[in-house]
């Protein structure tokens, strides 16, 4: 009986740790979703690209063009959803 209680406590501690990690994954997922929705609604990525081109900051323009796109943000959302719910 004691062995079963010890096994139960070990499983409980493990699952509690997984739950805490998953709870912290919720925060970046919400931030990514909010930023994605706001940038698509108001066209802020296009504004940022135009601003960087007008001010001749081609390096920043390339970063926005390559790494900060709506599609990339949606992919990050899916990865966070998968880590959280699967």
C-alpha positions in Angstrom: 0.0 0.0 0.0 2.9 2.4 0.8 4.4 1.8 -2.6 1.2 2.7 -4.3 1.0 5.9 -2.3 4.6 6.8 -3.1 3.9 6.1 -6.8 0.8 8.3 -6.6 2.7 11.2 -5.1 5.4 10.9 -7.7 2.9 11.0 -10.5 1.1 13.9 -8.8 4.3 15.9 -8.6 5.2 15.2 -12.2 1.7 16.2 -13.4 1.8 19.3 -11.3 5.1 20.3 -12.9 3.7 19.8 -16.4 0.6 21.8 -15.4 2.7 24.8 -14.2 4.8 24.8 -17.4 1.7 24.6 -19.5 0.2 27.5 -17.6 3.2 29.7 -18.4 2.9 28.7 -22.1 -0.5 30.3 -22.1 0.9 33.8 -21.6 3.1 33.9 -24.7 0.4 32.3 -26.8 -2.1 35.0 -25.8 0.5 37.8 -26.5 1.2 36.3 -30.0 -2.5 36.1 -30.8 -3.2 39.6 -29.6 -0.2 41.1 -31.6 -1.2 39.1 -34.7 -4.8 40.3 -34.5 -3.9 43.9 -33.9 -1.2 44.1 -36.7 -3.6 42.5 -39.2 -6.6 44.7 -38.2 -4.7 48.0 -38.5 -2.1 46.9 -41.1 0.8 47.7 -38.8 3.3 45.4 -40.5 2.8 47.3 -43.8 3.2 50.6 -41.9 6.4 49.3 -40.3 7.8 48.1 -43.6 7.1 51.5 -45.3 8.6 53.3 -42.4 11.8 51.3 -42.5 12.1 51.8 -46.2 11.4 55.5 -46.1 14.0 56.0 -43.3 16.5 53.8 -45.3 16.7 51.2 -42.5 16.9 48.3 -44.9 18.2 45.8 -42.2 15.1 46.4 -40.1 12.9 46.2 -43.2 14.4 42.8 -44.1 13.8 41.6 -40.5 10.1 42.6 -40.7 9.8 41.1 -44.2 11.4 37.7 -43.3 10.6 37.0 -39.7 7.6 39.1 -38.5 4.8 38.1 -40.8 1.2 37.2 -40.1 1.8 33.7 -41.4 4.8 33.2 -39.1 2.9 34.5 -36.1 0.0 32.1 -36.9 2.5 29.2 -37.1 3.9 30.2 -33.7 0.3 30.2 -32.4 -0.2 26.6 -33.7 3.0 25.5 -32.1 2.1 27.0 -28.7 -1.4 25.5 -29.0 0.1 22.1 -29.7 2.5 22.3 -26.8 -0.3 23.5 -24.5 -3.1 21.1 -25.5 -1.5 18.0 -26.9 
